Amino acid sequence: MKVLAAMSGGVDSAVAAARAVEAGHEVVGVHLALSRMPGTLRTGSRGCCTIEDSMDAQRAANILGIPYYVWDFSERFKLDVVDDFIAEYQAGRTPNPCMRCNERIKFAALLEKALALGFDAVCTGHYASLVDGSEGLELHRSAAMAKDQSYVLGVLTEEQLKHSMFPLGAMASKALVRAEAEQRGLAVAQKPDSYDICFIPEGDTQDWIADKLGKETGQIVDRSGNVLGAHEGAHGFTVGQRKGLNIGRPAADGKPRYVLEIRPKTNTVVVGPQEALAIAELGGSRYTWCGAAPAEPSEWFEAHVQVRAHGEAVPCKAAVQDGELVMKLHEPLIGVSPGQTAVLYVGTRVLGQTTIDRTVSALAEVEA
């Protein structure tokens, strides 16, 4: 097969490309330039897709003896990831930019261009496995559970899975990947993992958002609407936040208060007790199936749902109801916000995902 290896400049994508070469595929390496101003992307071990990463990818491609190119996706990245991130915060939601990047850049724009150029598949260093199921290709968790990245791939469609390769899915640990890179003579063998949001140079999301959206005084209220304090912009808060509320006087019960809800239309932040953060139900209308859809999606079925890349998956029952993918949780999740992505699992298989539009508090159900 003719394979396009997406090379971030890290050890995982380098070893994945090496394995594709070793498997006998015709491999071409490509690095995605996501900013025309490199200083706006994080550097060192904290970011990804920087100039230094491009150089690391180039060196790895040279060792593997494969052609290597840098593709400018900066305009698409700004529109589909950065601008979307700002708009979601402005709407009082908590977005996941890495999920949007995988969905719209690495497995939409990149795959679309790869197929147009005659490639059969895109190869990445994600820790996830593709399995031939009775209904077609299925995406499953990686054997390396500590590094499993199936969550951020939950946005992939059945057609995209057909043109994807994840050579590291069966790896038992990151240490083994690093050891393999060392054996292959790849200089990135001991390169630290990247983390945090790549397009926020200083790593301070709230300051970055405030700079983009400005400041506007609003109220901090409790669940009864009583005014407890003021803030300089609702977009500076996230559901579950405890620190930085600057409310002053303690609650009547003496317990700390947390952000429960953000109301962007009125620029209001609602706070309350920790127990009110427990969520019993999730729903989202922007859902997709990862591989074959359930035979009867409108009928309730048992599954697990995960709402953070490294979060715990909790049991639930799910179904499509009135245009929404609805998940009723058997165990409450804490501090879930609209804008986050809920990924459904059946066993180790990724079944589908939705962007959360609404949540139902477990405390509200009890009080009702």
C-alpha positions in Angstrom: 0.0 0.0 0.0 0.9 3.6 -0.5 1.0 5.1 3.1 1.3 8.7 4.3 2.9 8.7 7.7 1.9 11.8 9.8 5.2 12.6 11.6 4.8 15.0 14.5 8.4 14.9 15.5 7.8 12.7 18.5 8.9 9.1 19.2 5.5 7.5 18.6 4.9 8.7 15.1 8.6 8.0 14.2 8.3 4.3 15.3 4.9 4.0 13.6 6.4 5.2 10.3 9.3 2.8 10.8 6.9 -0.1 11.3 5.0 0.8 8.1 8.2 0.8 6.2 9.2 -2.5 7.7 5.8 -4.0 6.7 6.7 -3.3 3.1 4.5 -0.3 2.4 5.5 2.6 0.2 5.8 5.3 2.9 6.0 9.0 2.6 6.4 11.2 5.7 4.6 14.5 6.2 4.7 17.0 9.0 1.9 19.4 9.5 2.8 23.1 9.9 -0.1 24.5 12.0 1.1 28.1 12.4 2.8 30.6 10.1 4.1 32.2 13.3 6.1 29.5 15.1 6.4 31.6 18.3 2.6 31.2 18.8 3.0 27.5 19.3 4.5 25.9 22.4 8.0 24.7 22.3 10.1 22.1 24.1 8.3 19.2 25.7 5.1 21.0 26.2 3.8 21.6 22.7 3.7 19.9 19.3 4.0 20.7 15.6 6.7 23.4 16.1 9.8 24.1 14.0 12.0 22.0 16.3 9.5 19.1 15.9 9.6 19.5 12.1 13.4 19.1 12.2 13.1 16.0 14.5 10.6 14.5 12.0 13.0 15.3 9.1 15.9 13.5 10.8 13.7 10.5 11.5 12.5 10.3 7.9 16.1 10.5 6.7 17.1 7.5 8.9 14.1 5.6 7.6 15.0 6.5 4.0 11.6 7.9 3.1 10.6 11.1 1.3 9.5 13.8 3.7 7.4 16.9 3.2 6.0 19.7 5.3 2.4 20.7 4.5 1.0 24.1 5.5 -2.3 23.5 7.3 -2.1 26.7 9.3 -5.2 28.4 7.8 -7.4 25.3 8.3 -6.0 24.8 11.8 -6.8 28.4 12.8 -10.4 28.2 11.4 -11.3 24.7 12.6 -9.4 24.4 15.9 -8.3 27.8 17.3 -11.3 29.9 16.2 -13.7 27.0 17.3 -11.9 26.9 20.7 -12.5 30.7 21.2 -16.2 30.5 20.0 -16.9 27.6 22.3 -15.5 29.4 25.3 -17.5 32.5 24.3 -20.6 30.3 24.3 -19.9 29.1 27.9 -18.8 25.7 26.8 -15.6 23.7 27.5 -14.0 22.5 24.2 -11.4 19.9 23.6 -9.0 21.3 20.9 -7.1 18.0 20.5 -10.4 16.2 19.6 -11.2 18.9 17.0 -7.6 18.7 15.6 -7.9 14.9 15.2 -11.4 15.2 13.7 -10.9 18.2 11.3 -7.2 18.3 10.6 -5.5 14.9 11.0 -8.4 12.7 9.9 -10.4 15.0 7.6 -8.2 17.6 5.9 -5.0 15.4 5.9 -6.8 12.2 4.9 -8.8 14.0 2.2 -5.6 15.4 0.7 -3.8 12.0 1.0 -6.6 10.2 -0.8 -6.6 12.8 -3.5 -2.9 12.3 -4.0 -3.3 8.5 -4.4 -2.4 7.3 -0.9 -4.3 4.3 0.5 -4.0 5.1 4.2 -2.7 7.6 6.8 -0.4 6.2 9.5 -0.1 7.8 12.9 1.5 7.0 16.2 -1.8 6.9 18.2 -2.1 4.2 20.8 -5.3 2.4 19.5 -6.1 -0.8 17.7 -8.1 -1.6 14.5 -9.9 -4.9 14.6 -11.9 -6.7 11.8 -15.3 -7.2 13.3 -18.4 -9.0 12.0 -19.8 -5.6 10.7 -16.5 -4.2 9.5 -13.5 -2.4 11.0 -13.7 -1.5 14.7 -11.6 0.9 16.8 -10.5 -0.6 20.1 -8.5 0.5 23.1 -4.7 0.1 23.0 -3.0 -2.8 24.8 -1.0 0.0 26.6 -3.9 1.1 28.7 -1.9 3.8 30.4 -1.2 5.4 27.0 -4.5 4.5 25.4 -5.6 7.2 22.9 -8.8 5.7 21.6 -10.8 8.5 23.2 -9.4 11.2 21.0 -10.0 9.0 17.9 -13.7 8.5 18.8 -14.6 11.1 16.2 -13.5 8.9 13.3 -16.1 7.6 11.0 -16.4 4.2 9.4 -15.0 5.5 6.1 -12.0 7.1 7.9 -11.2 3.9 9.8 -10.8 2.1 6.4 -7.9 4.5 5.5 -6.2 4.6 8.9 -3.2 2.7 10.3 -2.2 2.6 14.0 0.9 0.4 14.2 1.5 1.0 17.9 -1.9 -0.4 19.0 -0.6 -3.7 20.3 2.3 -2.1 22.2 2.3 -2.9 25.9 4.0 0.3 27.1 5.7 3.5 26.0 9.0 2.2 27.4 8.9 -0.5 24.7 8.3 2.1 22.0 11.3 4.2 23.3 13.5 1.0 23.4 12.5 0.2 19.8 13.3 3.8 18.7 16.7 3.5 20.3 17.4 0.2 18.5 16.4 1.8 15.2 18.8 4.7 15.8 16.0 7.3 16.0 17.2 10.5 17.9 13.7 11.1 19.3 13.9 7.9 21.4 14.0 9.8 24.7 12.2 13.0 23.6 9.6 14.0 26.3 5.9 13.7 25.5 4.0 16.8 24.5 1.1 18.0 26.5 -1.1 21.1 27.1 -2.7 23.1 24.3 -0.1 23.7 21.5 -1.5 27.1 20.4 -1.3 28.8 23.8 2.4 29.7 24.2 2.5 30.4 27.9 0.1 27.6 28.9 -2.3 29.9 30.7 -5.6 29.2 29.0 -7.7 31.7 31.0 -5.3 34.6 30.4 -5.2 33.7 26.7 -9.0 33.6 26.4 -9.3 36.9 28.3 -6.9 38.5 25.9 -9.0 37.2 22.9 -12.4 38.0 24.3 -11.8 40.9 26.6 -13.2 41.6 30.0 -16.8 42.4 31.0 -18.0 42.6 34.6 -20.7 40.0 35.5 -22.3 38.4 38.6 -21.5 35.3 40.5 -24.7 33.8 41.9 -25.8 30.8 43.9 -28.4 28.3 42.6 -31.2 30.5 44.1 -30.0 33.5 42.2 -28.5 35.3 45.2 -25.5 37.5 44.1 -22.3 36.4 45.9 -19.7 38.4 44.0 -18.5 39.8 40.6 -16.1 38.6 37.9 -14.5 40.1 34.8 -15.8 37.6 32.2 -17.8 34.4 32.4 -15.4 32.9 29.8 -12.7 32.9 32.4 -14.4 30.0 34.4 -14.9 26.3 33.8 -17.4 24.0 35.4 -15.9 22.3 38.4 -13.6 25.2 39.2 -13.0 26.0 42.9 -10.1 28.4 43.1 -10.2 32.0 41.9 -13.9 32.7 42.6 -13.1 35.6 45.0 -16.5 35.3 46.6 -15.4 36.3 50.0 -17.8 35.1 52.7 -18.1 31.3 53.1 -21.3 29.3 52.3 -23.8 28.8 55.2 -22.6 25.2 55.7 -18.9 26.3 55.6 -18.1 24.1 52.6 -16.3 25.4 49.5 -18.3 26.3 46.4 -17.6 25.3 42.9 -18.6 26.6 39.4 -21.8 24.7 38.4 -22.9 26.5 35.3 -21.8 29.3 33.0 -24.5 31.5 31.4 -22.8 33.5 28.6 -25.9 35.4 27.5 -26.2 37.1 30.9 -22.4 36.8 31.6 -23.3 35.0 34.9 -21.4 32.3 36.8 -23.5 29.9 39.0 -21.7 28.3 42.0 -22.8 25.8 44.6 -21.8 22.7 46.6 -19.5 20.0 45.2 -22.4 17.4 45.3 -24.2 19.5 42.7 -21.4 18.7 40.2 -22.5 15.1 40.1 -24.1 14.4 36.7 -26.6 11.7 36.0 -27.4 12.2 32.3 -25.6 13.6 29.2 -27.0 14.4 25.8 -25.7 15.7 22.5 -27.1 16.2 19.0 -23.7 16.3 17.2 -23.0 12.6 17.4 -21.2 10.1 15.1 -20.6 6.4 15.0 -17.1 5.0 15.0 -17.5 2.1 12.5 -20.8 0.4 12.2 -23.7 1.9 14.1 -25.8 -0.1 16.5 -28.6 -2.1 14.7 -31.3 -0.3 16.6 -29.7 3.0 18.0 -33.1 4.2 19.3 -33.3 1.2 21.7 -31.5 1.5 25.0 -28.2 -0.5 25.3 -25.6 -0.9 27.9 -22.2 0.8 27.4 -19.5 2.8 29.2 -19.0 6.6 28.6 -15.7 8.5 29.0 -15.7 12.4 29.0 -11.9 13.1 29.3 -8.9 11.7 27.5 -7.5 10.1 30.6 -10.7 9.9 32.6 -12.5 6.9 33.9 -15.2 5.3 31.8 -18.4 4.8 33.8 -21.3 2.4 33.0 -24.4 3.8 31.4 -27.3 3.0 29.1 -27.4 4.9 25.9 -29.8 5.5 23.0 -30.6 8.0 20.3 -33.7 9.9 21.5 -35.3 12.9 19.7 -32.2 13.6 17.7 -29.8 13.3 20.6 -27.4 10.6 21.7 -28.5 10.3 25.4 -26.5 8.6 28.1 -28.1 7.8 31.5 -25.2 7.1 33.9 -25.3 4.2 36.4 -22.6 6.1 38.3 -22.4 9.9 38.4 -19.6 11.8 36.7 -18.2 14.9 38.4 -17.9 18.3 36.8 -19.0 17.6 33.3 -19.5 20.6 31.0 -21.3 21.2 27.7 -18.7 21.3 25.0 -16.8 18.3 26.3 -16.8 15.1 24.2 -18.5 12.0 25.5 -17.1 8.8 23.9 -19.1 5.6 24.1 -17.4 2.2 24.6 -18.8 -1.3 24.4 -16.1 -3.4 26.1 -12.8 -2.2 24.5 -14.5 -1.0 21.3 -15.2 2.7 20.6 -18.8 2.8 19.5 -19.2 6.5 18.9 -19.1 10.0 20.3 -21.0 13.2 20.8 -20.3 16.8 21.8 -22.2 17.3 25.1 -25.0 19.9 24.7 -26.7 19.4 28.0 -26.2 17.7 31.4 -28.6 16.7 34.2 -27.4 17.0 37.8 -27.9 13.9 40.0 -28.7 16.3 42.8 -31.4 18.0 40.8 -33.0 14.5 40.1 -33.0 13.8 43.9 -34.4 17.2 44.7 -37.1 16.8 42.1 
